[in-house]
Amino acid sequence: MAPSRYKDKDAGVVLSFSGQWVSWSHTAIAYLAFLSALVIGCALHYRKIVQNEWYGYPDEWFPSVSATIGDRYPERSIFMIFIAITSGPRFALVGLWYLLTAKPGSALPKAVALSGLVRTLTCGGWTYITSTDDHDWHDILMISYIVFTIPWTAGCIKLSPPNAKAIKYRKYLAGAFFGTLVPLVYFFIQHKVHRVAGAYTIYAFFEWSLIILDVAFDAVTALDFDTFEVVVRDVKGASKGANTSPVPSAMLEKEKDKAAANAFSAGFRWANALDIAAEVYHGFVFWSILTSLGLVVWYFPLWHMGISGYEALVMSTVTPALLGIKPLRSLISKNQRLVHVLSLAGLVAYKVQDPVYRLFTVGFGVAMSCLGWAATLHADSVHPARLEMRVLAWTIGLLMSSVAKFAWYTNNPIWPVMHAANGGWNGTGLALGVLAALRFTRRAPLQGGNPAEDKSGSAVLSAFGIAGLFFGLHSLLSDTSTMILWVWDGYPIRGPVSNVHGWYTIAAMTAGVVAGVSRPELVATWTAYAVGCLGAAILTLYHHWFGYYGGLILAAYLMAIATPMISSAAKKSPAVTFGLGFFIYNFLVLFHVWVVAYAFVPGGPLVREHTDWVMITMMLFIGAGVFNLISQQARSGRKQADKRRATTTATGHRKYHAGVLGLLNVLFLCANVLRFPANDYKPYHAKDRLITAGIWTIHFSLDNDMWSSEYRMRDLIKELEIDVIGLLESDLQRIIMGNRDTTQFLAEDLGMYVDYGPGPNKHTWGAALLSKFPILNSTHHLLPSPVGELAPAIHATLDVYGTLVDVFVFHSGQEEDPEDRRLQSEYLSKLMGSSSRPSILLSYLVTKPLQGNYNTYVSNVSGMHDVDETDDDRWCEYILFKGLRRTGYARVSRSTITDTELQVAKFVVPSSSEESASVWTASKALRDRRVPENEVPDGWRFPSMFRGDGVRGHRYHVFDEPRYFNF
């Protein structure tokens, strides 16, 4: 025990020691906790703790941290004892670090201390709630711990005292820690998703490395804490042999109160935090309403099969043009609160049952929202800090919208196509929206009815920039899975997966927001623009991870350039910058729909299949905005002055926005953990070697009453016990369809593998495959379509009870294009004939049974047979097969989910190729013989719940009951 350095103050000292002992004790006990569990676990339960859900010893031979500390007695109990002891030094370490780095008026030490405190609490969470106890909460707390490690690590490095040795160690250890996360995630995915033997052992080494590096980083505080001496003083002389010259207790209490006041005074204000939260939520409401407009408009051309007239409501966004009328601009500027509150009609719309009136309600909400935001931005443009807050509310609101959509499987919970029955939180969202709008507009506008306008630069070029920017943000970043599906190319997986890697998009967007605010002078340059163009080109031209890296570059650039570009536009005439800007944006929206809808719109063939043209046009418009920014800065000569002014006046709110960004990232990661694939993918009747296959045209997941239909689809697929299903008209990754992906929800909820099929940049209406059986390989095909719309197809090979089975999912061209359909039938027939394996076709053929192209699909070339050639009521949907034992076939009514029934067939998978061949040695008459249901084993029968009137409008129809065949 070191003697006190202050001999004149030794009176009443009971204990004193160097602050370094806090660091050393924390390090030693923490390492002892983990090391003791590892040693005891390997000694007593080695084979049990290296066993995981897929493999055991010798494929896996080193235990993970979670298995070591959480699965077995006594190592679990010993670990918990030592980790509990560690908590004391840990809290002391965080407290001493705050005392060492605290400075008057500085908020950073408080933020770092808070992150250290939360980090410590989450550590207790994931160590005491093990993966065995509660897997979800263990992972949530683990990820939260890692997330809060980011501000703790960065803050400790930033606040380090001038100790070169300590700073060097911190940088090395922090770099190693975060660098280790990359291979850690990679090998975890290899284990969890790809089931690679031995991958979990490698993952375990990286996991233990994180523990070592994490504790070592905090151990570096020993080099700084030598400046502290911890003293325990008996102020009343109650201890034995204590000296009696205590500090008066009244003075001690006064000093304690003073210290507490200092700890919570400067920097943070609840009022400011509420302001930022309200503004970001109001920005979220804006994007929620805007992204819903295309979705409710799309409902009408779907049912009209062409232009309906309601498409005109996409022009609801151009209302900022009204600000060009001076009396009206004055009225709107003085009544901004009313306009913003009226915009919430877009949230109230879910209460309107009639689709037409719901559309008009949403259109009104969009009109008011665009008008109100344009007026507010222009009115606040004279104050850099407030303008920056408004712009950040818009951009972070988009990020919040993407986070919410990920948590709700690509649906926004406050969209007007959502309600309680399909997972909507409309009432909650509306209530928060009202509060946010009132808080957002509580300050009076800084400019009155005739606000000043910045005459430097061009308002028209600024409008071009706004058009390109908003189109890019909306079309690519309003959902985290959009760019991932652009680069998706089937199995085996060679790129990102939506429910695993979506956070990378959020991280890129976050980095872009930070860069746009902190370094606008670097963002608004031709160099940065060239980097953004490079990212756009890579995303457009390449697949897999390389293509996605281009998408991440583009995402960061779009979010970064948004701040200077919108700020510049706000200072000019809003009627031009936002009115004209949104007008051009609307044409870009139509352009990017017409590249796939060319068969139904005037002039469509001119832009047929030219997503590349859309991307080039978007970047050219953004380039016009960048040119305007650069020329404006050059002419005004105020670049450095503006930079200094922003530094001094516009930074007070940034810590709150940084907190919101951090919180949104944490929430996304928590949702990511909950959505991480953990299904067992078991077929319904494995012991019978039965495969139940279905085909369904889902009409873009909007039901007859304009509600999102995923939940109802899920229920029917589950109740029919379908193992493999093809979904058609399933590509929803466009603005007009809400940038959604129904297959994510269905696959995760039903426990199925999914192949999305040709991505949104392949210009089809979509074909997807869901399977209870592993998809070993899949290729995507675009069939010949010289006149009409492209016909997508998936050719997938499944591992069905150890037998390789090929499944084809196909949507042919329309009735109006007979030559297209003839060419497509020949292509697909040859494709199916190229496989000698048992096969199933789940298709939309647009032909009559036994006539025309039917005889190309069902032919000696394809080798395929009709599941029931006596069913003469079909026109579109067909199920064909070969090499399998057909046992049953049924048609189930759609209720109001879509416009097409669900067709289902049952097959028994032969255990050998000889058995498969023997199926067809019997006469055709014998193979086609119908049998009564009582001759079919129970496991092969269709559910009885759909007999008669069925349930929820679903029943067996056409035949009124399933058909069973000789087997």
N, C-alpha and C positions, 0 to 999 in steps of 0.2 A: 504494500500500500504506500503510495507516494505521499510524503509530507506536504502539507499545504504550503503554497508559495507565498502566502500572505500572512506572515507571522503575527502582524498586528491585528489580524481579524480571526485568530484561532479560537477566540473565546466561544464556547458552545459547540465547536465542531466535533461531531461524532464520527463522521466518515468523509473521506475525500479521495478521489481517484481521477486519473487522466481520462478525458473524453475518448481517447483511443480505445479504452477497454469496452466501450459500447460497440464499436465496430468489430473488434476481435471476438467478443462473445457472440455477437450476431452471426458472424461468419462460421465460427467453430460449431455452434449448436445447430445451425441450419444444415451444414454439411454432414454433421453427425446424424441428424434425423434421416436424411435420404440414404446415406451410406449404410447405416445400421439396418434399415429396411431392405436394402439390396442384398447385403451379406446374408441376413437371416432368411430372406425369401429364397435366395439361390440354394442355401443349405437345406431348407426344409421342404420347399415346394417348387423346385426348379421347373419340372416339366409342366406343372399346372400354370405357373405365371408366364411361361413363354408361349402357352397355347392361346391362339386367338380364334376369331369366328371362322376362319378358313383353314388355318394350318397350325401344326404343332411341331415339336421336336422330331427330326433334325432340321426341317425346313426353316423353322424359326428357333433361334437358340439364345437370344438375349432379350430380357424382359423390358417392357416399356415402363415408364414412370408410374402410369396409372395402375397397371397390373401389379407393380411392386408394392405400392403404398396403400392400395385400396381393396385388394381381393382376399387376403388371407390373414389368419391369426397365427402367430402373435406379431408379425412384422407390421401389420396395420396399426395395432395398438401402440407399439413402441414408437413408430413414426409419429403418431398423433401426440404422444407425450412430449417428445422433443420439439415438435413444431409448435406446440402450445407454449413451451418455455421460450422458444425463439421470438414469440410475439412481443415480449417485454422489450428486449433490446431493439427489436424492429421499430416499434413506436418511438422509442427513445432516439433512434438514429434519425428518423424523419423529423422529430422535434429539434434535435441539435442542428440538423442541416438548415432548417428554417432560421434558427437563431443566428447561424453563421452567415447566412446570405441575405437576411432581411435588411431592407433599406427604406428609409422614409419615403413615402409617395410611390413606391414601386409595387406593382401588383404581381409581377412575375414570381417572386419568392412564395407568395401566398398560393398562387396557382400550382406551383411545383409541389408545395407541401400538401395541398389538397389532393393532387394526383397521387402522391406517395401514400397518403392516408387511404384513399379509395383502393389503391393497388394492394395495400396490405390487407384490407378487409376482403377483397375478392380472392386473395391468396388463401385466406382462411376458408373461404367458400369452397374453392375447388379441391382443397386438401381434405376437408372434413366431409364434403358431399362428394363421394367418389363416383366413378362411372358405374360401379355396381349398384350404388344406392339410387342414383337418379342421373341417367346418362345425359339428358338434355341440360339440366342445371349445371352439372359438372362442366360440360363443354361451354355453356354460356359464360360461366364465371371464369373459366380458363381463358377464353378469348378476351373477355373484359380485362383480365389481368394483363394480357399481352398488349391490348390497346392502350391501357393507362401506363404501361411501361414506356410508351413512346414519349409522352410529355415529361415523364419523370426523368428519363435518360437525357433527352434534349435539354431540359431545364437544368439538370445537374451540370452538364457540360457548359451551358451558357453562363451559369452562375458560379462556376468554379473559382475559388480564390486564386491569386497569381502563383500557382504552384505547378511548374512545368511538368514535373514527374507525374503528378496526379492527373493533370489534363491529358497527358499522353496515354496513360493507362486507361482512362475513361473512354477516349476516342477508339482505342484499339478494341477494348472489350465491347463497346456499343456496336461497332462495325461488325465484329464477329457474331454478336448476338442476333442482329437483324439479318445478317447474311445467312445465318444458319436457318432462318425461317423459310427461305426459298426451297432448299432441298428437303426440309422437314415436310412442307406442304406437298411437294412433289411425290415423295415416297409414301405419304399417307394416302394420296389419291391412287397411287399404284396399288396399294394394299386394299383400300376400301372399294374403289370403283372397278379397277382392272383385276383385282384378286391375284396379284403376282406373288408367288411363293418367295419368302425371304425379304420382301420389301418392308415388312413391319419390323424386322430386326434392324435394318438400316435406319428406319424411322426412329427406332428406340435410341440408337446411338446419338442421333441429332437431338432427340428430346432430352437425354441426359446432359448433352453438351449445353443446352439452353439453361438447365439448372445450374451447372457449374459457372457459366458465364454470368448469369444473372446475379448470383450471390457474390461473385468476384467483383462485379461492378460496384456493388454497395460496400465491399470491403475496402475499396480505395479511399473511402471517407476517413480511414485511419490516418492517412497522410495529412489530412486537414484538421482533424479533431484534437491534435496535440496542443492546439491553442486554448482548449477548454479544460477546466477542472470542475468536476462534479462534486459539490459539497453538500453534505447533510448536516444541518445545524439544529441543535436543540435550543429553541428560543426561550423556553421556560425553565430550563434546568431540570426537567423531569427525569432525564436519563442518569444513570449512575455515574458519579464522578464528573458530571458536566459542569463546565464553568458557568457563572451566573452573570453574564453581561449581555443578555439577549437584545436583539433588535426589538423595539416596541412593536407589539402585535398590531396596533392601530396603523403604524407606519407600514408594516408588512402588507396588511390588507389593502392599504392605499396603493402600494406599488403593484400588487397583483391586479387590482382593478385597472390601473393605468396600462399595464402590459396587455390585459385582455382587450381593452379599448383599442390599443394600437394594432392588435392583430386583426381586427375586423373593420377598421375604419376606412382607410383610404382605398380607392380603386373600384370597389364593387358597389353597385346600387341596384336594388331590386326593381326600382322603377325603370331604370335603363334596360335591365334584363327583360322585363315584361314588354318594353317597347320593341326590342329586337325580336323576341319570340312572336309577337303579334305581327310584325312586318313580314317575317319569314313565312308564317302561316298564311298570311294574306297572299303572299306570292305563290304559295302552294295552291291556294284556292284558285288563283288566276290560271295556273297551268292545268289544274284539274278540270276547270270549265272549258278552257280552250281545247284540251285534248279530247274532251267528250263530244265536241261539236261534230267532228268528222264521223264519229261512230254513230251518232243518231241520224246524221244525214245519210250515211251509207245504208241504213235500214231500208230506205225507200227505193233506190235503184235495184236493190236485191229482189224486192217483191215485184217491181215493175219489169225486171229483166232489161233494163235500159234507162235512158234519161227520164227522170220522173218530174222534174221541175223544182223539186225541193232542194236540189243541189245549189240553188241560188243563195241559200242561207250561209254558204261558206263565206260570203261577202260580209257577214256580220262584223268582221274584224276591222273594217275600214272606217268605223265611226270616228276615229281621231281626225278625219278630214273635216268634220264639223267644226273643229277648233279654228278653221280658217275664216269662219264668220265671226267677226269681232263681238257683236252683242251676245252671241251664243257662247263664245269663249269666255266672256266676262261672267255670264250666268253660271257656267260649269265650274269655273275657277272658284267662285264664291260659294258653291254648293257641292264641293267634292265629296263630303260625307254622304250626301244623299245618293250621288252617282255610285259610289263604292258599295253602299248598302243595297241599292237596286241590282247591282251585279250578282248578288247572292241568289237571284232568281235561278241561276244555273245550278245551284245546289238544291233549291226547293223543287226543281223539276221532277225529281223522283216521285213526288206525290201526285203528279199528273199521269193518269192511266192511259189516256188516248195518245198513241204515238205521234200523231200530227201536232197536237197541242203541246206535247212534251218537247218536240223539236223546236217549236216556236218559242217556248219558254227558255230553252237552252240558248237559242239564237239571241234572244233579248239579253240574257245574262252575259254572253260573250261581247255583245255590242257595248253594254254598259261598262264591262270590265276593261276593255281596250280603251274606251273613251276616258274612264276615270284614271287609269294608270298613266296615259299620255299627258293628261292635264296635270296630274300630281308631279310627274317627273319634270315637266317644263316649269311649273311654278317653283319647284325647289332647286332648280338648276343654278340659282345665284349663290347657293351655299354648298361648298364642296363636300362638307361632312354629311349633310342631310341627303344630298344627291347620291353620294356613294352608298348610304344606307338603303335608299330606295332601290338602287341598281342591284345591290347584294340581296335584297329581299326577293327580287325577280329571279336572279340566278340560283341562289340557294333554295328558293322555292321549287325550282325545277328539280334540283337534286333531291329535295324532300319527296317530291312526287315520284321519282324513280325508286326511292327507298320504299315508299308505301306500296308501289306496284309490285316490287319484289316480294314484300311480305304477304301480299294478297295474290300471288301467282299471276302477275302481270295485269291484274285488274286494279283500278283505283277504287278504294272503298267508298268514295263519295261521288262517284259517277252517277248519272241519271239512269244508267242501265243496271245499276245495283240496287238491291233492297235487302231487308233482313233475311229473306229466304235464300239468297245466294251469296251471303257473306258481307253485305254492305253495312257500312257504319254511317249512313247518311244523316241520321238525326244528330249523332254526336258531332259529325263534321260540320253540320249547319250551325249548331249552337256555338261551337268554337269559332266558326267563320264570322258570326255576328259580333262576338266579343273582339275578335281580331280586327275587323273592319272599323269598329268604333275606336279602338285604341290606335289604329293606323292613322286615322283622320283627326285625332284629338288636337293636333297642333294646327294653328291657322296657316294658310298658304303664305309663302314668303313673297310672292308676287300677286298683284291684284288682277283686275280684269284685262289689262293690256300689258302683260309682262314683256320685259326686254328680250330681244333675240340676238344671238351671236351671228354677226354678218360675215365673219371670216369662214372660209371654206364653202362648200356647196351643199345645200340642203338636199338636192336631188341625189347626189352621190352618197350622202349619208343614208337616204332612204333605200338605195340599192344595198348598202351594207346591212341595214336592219333586216331587209327581206331575206338576204342570204343567210344571215346569222340566225334568225328565228326559224327558218326552214331547217337549217342544220341541227339546231338544238332540238326541235320538235321531232324531226324524222329519224334522228340517230340516237339521241340521248334521253328521250322521254321514257325509255325502258332499257334496263341494263342488258336484256337478252337480244336486242335488235342486232347490234354489230356482231355478237357471237353467232347468231344464225346466218348472218351474211357469209361467214367463213366456214360454216358447218358443211361437211362433205361426206357424212356417213361413217360407218364402222369399218375397221377399228378406229377408235377415237384418236384423232391426231391434232386436236386443237382444244380450245376452251369449251366448257360445258356450262349452260346457263345457271344451274342451281349450285354450282361449285365455284365458278370463277367470276360471277357477276360483280363482286366487290372491286375487281380490278378497274372496271369502268367507273365506279364511284370514286375510287382513289384517284384516277386520272382527272375526273371532273373536279374533285377537291383541290388537287394540285393546280389545276387551271384557275380556279377562283382565287386562290392565294397568290398566284403569279400575277394575275390581272390587277389585283389591288396593290400588291407590294412593289411590283416592277412594271408599271404600265409603259414606261419608256422603252423597255426591252420587248414588250409584247407588240406594240404598235410600230413594227418595223417590217421591212421587206424580207429580212432574214427569217423572222418568226413566221411570216406568211408563207414563205417557201417551204418551211418545215411542215406547216399545216397542209399545204398542197401535196407534199410528199406522202403524208399520212393518208390523205384522201385517196391518192392513187394506189397505194399499197392495199388499202381496204377494198377498193373496187376490183383490183386485178388478181389478188392472191387469196388463197384459202388457208385454213389451219392457223397455227400460232402466228406465223409471219403476217398474215393478213390482219389478224386481231391486233398485233402490235401497231400496225398502221392506224387502226381504229382508235387505239388508246392515245396515240399522238394527236389525232384529229380531235378527240374528245377534250384533251387538255387545252388545245389551241382555241377551240370554240368557246370554252368557258373563260379562258384568259382574255380573249379579245372582246368578250361581251361587255366588260366593265368600261374600258375606254370608248368603245363604239357607242354604247347606249348613252353614256354620259355626254358624249359629243352631240348625239342626236337630240338629246333633251334640251340643249341650249339653243337650238334652231327652231324654226317654225314647226310645231308638232303636227300641223295639218299636212305638211309635206313629208317630214321624216317618218312619222308613224302612220299617217293616213295613206300616203303613197307606198310606204314600206310594206304595210300589211296587204295592200292591194297586189303588189308584186309577189309577195309571199303566197297569196292565194293561188296565183297562177303556177307557182312552183309546186304547190300541193297538188293541183290538178295534173301538172306535167308528170309528177312522179306516180300518179295513179294511172294515167293514160298509157304509160309504157307497158302496162299489163292489161288494161281494159280497152286496148285499141280496137277491139272488135265491136265495141258498143258505143263509141263516141265519134263525133264528126272530126275528121282529120287524124284519127287515132293511128292509122298505119304509118304516118309520117314520123312518129316517135316510137314506133314499135320496138320493144326490147332494148331501149337505150337508157338504162340507168346510168351509164357512163356520161351521157349528155347531161343528165340531171345533176350529177356530181360536179361536172365541169362548170355548168351554169351557176350552181350554188357558190363555188369558189371564186368565180369571176365577179359575182355580186359582192361577195365579202372583200375581194381585192379592190373593188371600187370604193368601198368604205374605208379600207386601209389607206388607199391613195389620198382620200379626203383628209384623213387624220394626219398623215405625214405632211401633206402640203399645208394644212392649216397650222401645224406646229411650226413649220419653216417660215411661214409668212408672219405669224404673230410674234415669233421670237420670245414666247413666254414659257418655253418648255421647262427650263430650270426654275423659273419663278413658280410655275404651277406645281412643280415637284416639291419645292420647299413649303408652299402653302398647304399642300396635301399632308405633308409630314407633320406640320404643326397643328392643323385644325381638323383633320379628317381621320385621325387614328384612334380617338378615344373609344369609338364603338367597335373597333376591330377585334378586341379581345372577346367581346360577347359573340361576335360572328364566328370567331375561331372556336369558341365553345360549342356553338350550334353545329358547326361542321364536324367537330369531334363527336358530339352526341349522335348525330345522324350516322356517322360511320360505325359507331358502336352498335346502334340499333340495327343497322344493316347486317353487321357481323352476327349479332344475336339471331336475327331471322335466318341468316345463312346457316348457322348451326342447326336450327330447328328444321331447315329444309334439306340438310345434307343427306344424300341417298343412303338409307339404312334398311331398305326393304329386303325381304327374303325371296321375293319373286317366285313364289310357289304356284304352280298351276292348280286348278281346282280339282282335277281328278287324276292325279299322278298314278295312282295304283292301277287305274284302268287304261293307262297309256292313251288317254283321250285328249284331243285338242279341239277346242271350240273356237271357231273362227267367224268373224263378222265383218260386214262392210256397211259404212254409214256415211252419207253426205251430210255434213253437219251445218252447212249454210252459215259459216263464219261465226258460229257460236252466239248468234242472236236468235231468240225464239220469236214466235209469231206476234208477241206483245212487246217486243223490243227490250227484253230482259236478257242479260247474259246467262247462258244456258249450261255452263260447266257442271254445276251441281246436279242438275236433272239428268244430264248425260251420264255422269258418274254413277248415279243410282241405277239406271237401266243397264249399263254395261256390267256392273257388279251383280245385279240380280239375275242376269242371264248367264252368269258364270263364264264370260268370254275370256279366252286365253290370248287370242291374237285378233286384233281388229285393225282394219284400214279405215282411215278418216280422210274424206275428200272435202275440198273447199275449206281447207284448214290453215292456210297461210294468212295470218292476221297482222303481219309486221309492216303495216303501212299506216300513215297518218289517218286515212279514211276509215281504218279498221281499229284504231286505238292503239297500235303497236302492242298487240297482245300475243299470247301463245297458250292456247287451251291445252296443248299436249303436256305442258309442265305440270299443271294441276292434276290431270287425269293420270299421268304416269306415276307421280309421287303418291297420290291418294290410293290408287289401285295396286301399287306395287308392281309396276311394269317397266320394261326397258322401252325407250322411245327413239325412233328415227324421225326427225322432223321432215325429212324429204328435201327436195330442191328448195334452197333458201329464197328469201325475198328478193334478192338481186338476180334470180333466175326467171322472173317474169311469168310465173304461173299462179293459179289460184290455190295451189297447195295439195300435197298428198303426204300423209303421215302414217307411220306404223307403230302400234303399241303391242308389246309382247311380254307374256309371262316367262318366255324362254329366252335365254341369252342370244343376242344378235351377234353372230361371229363376224359377218361381213355384210356390207350393203353398198350398193352403187345406185346413183341417181341418173335417170335418163330423161331427156327432153325429146319427145317423139316428133317425127316430121309433121310440120304444120305450116305449109306454104301460104295458106290464106287466113285461117282462123287463129284462135288463141292457142298457146302452147299446151301440149298434153304432157303432164308430169308422170313419171313412173318410178317406183322403188323396187329394186331386186335385192332381197335380203336372204341370207342363209342363217337359219336358226338351229340351235342345238336342242332337239326335242327328244327328251328321254334317251340321249346318246345317239340318236339318229339325226343326220343332217336333212333338214327340210327347207326347201326354197319357198319363199312367199313373195308374190308380186302384188303391189298396190298400184292401181292405174286409173287415171281419169282421161277419157278420150275427148275429142273435140265435139263441137256442137252440131246439132242437126242441120244447121244452115251450110255446113262445110263438108259435103260428102267425100270429096277427094282427100281432104285431110284425114277423115276417119278411115278411108280405105288404106292409105299409106301407113297410118298408125296401126291398123290391125295386122298388116304384113310384118311390120317391125316387131310388134310385141309377140306375134306368133313365133317368129324365129328366135326371139329372146327366150321365150319359155321352152321352145324345143331344144335350145342349147344346153339345157340342164337335164341330166339323167336321174336326178334325185327326186324323191317325192315332192310334189309342188302343190301350191294353192294360189289361185288368182282371186284377189278381192278387188272388184272393178266397177267402173261406170262406163258402159260400152255404147250406149245410144244405138241400140239395134233391137229388132224383134227376134224372138227365139226361132231358130231353124231357118232364118232368112238372112240374105246379104252377108255382111261382115261377120255375122255369128259363125258362119261356116269356115271362116279363116281362123278365128280364135279357137274354135273346137274343130280340130283337124289333125291329120297325121303329122303335119309339120310341127305343131305345138305339142302334140301328144296329150292334150288336156281333154277332160270330159266335163260336161255340165252336171252340176249337183242335182238338178232335177229338170230334165228337158221337157217334161210334161207341163211345167209351169209356164203357160203361155200369156200370163198377165204382165210379164216384165217388159221394160223398155230401157231402163238405165242400169240398174244394179244387177250384177251377176257374180256368182261364185263358181269357179272352175277348179278342177283338181286332177292329179294323177299320182299313182303309186301309194295311195292311202285307202283305208277301208272306210267308205262313207257309211255313216249310221243314221244321220238325221238332218233335217232341214226345216227352217221355220222363217216366217216373215212376221215381224212385230211392228205394230202401228207406232207412229212417231209421237202421238199426242200433239201438243203444240210446240214441240222443241224445234222442229225444222220442217222442211217441205218434203222430206224423203224418209221412207221407212228404214228400219234396221233389219238386214237379212243375216241369218246365222246358220251355220252348218257345223255338224259334229263329225269328226273323223277319229278312227283308231290308227295309231302310228305303228306299222309293222316293226317287229324287232329285228328283222334282217331283210336284205334285198331279195332273198329267195321268197320270203313270205310276201313281200310287196308285189313281186312278179306273179305270184300264184293267185292274187286277187283277180287278175284279168284272164286267167286260164279258163275260168267258168264262162258259161254263155252270157251274152249281154242280157238276155231275158232274166236269168237268175240273179245277175248283179242288180238289176233294176227292180226286183220284186219288192213291193211294199209289204211291211209286216205290221201287225198291231202293236201298240205300245206295251202291252203286257208280255210280249216276247223279248223286250229289250231290257237289259240289266238296269237296275235303278240308277247307277252312276252315269248311264248314257242318256238319260231322259232329260228333256227340257223342263224348266220349272213350271209347276202347275199353276202358279199364281197369275199367269197371264191368260188362263183359259176364260171363256165367257166374256164378261165385261172387263176383266183384267184389273189393273191397278193404275191410278193416276192417268188414265187415258191410254195406257199401253196394253195391248191384247194381241193374241194371235189372230191374224186376219187373212183374207184371201182364201186360205184353206180352213180357217177357223180353228185349226189345231196343227201341231207339228206333224211332219211326215217322217216316218222311220223306214229304213231300207234293209234288205237282206244283208247280213254281215258274216 
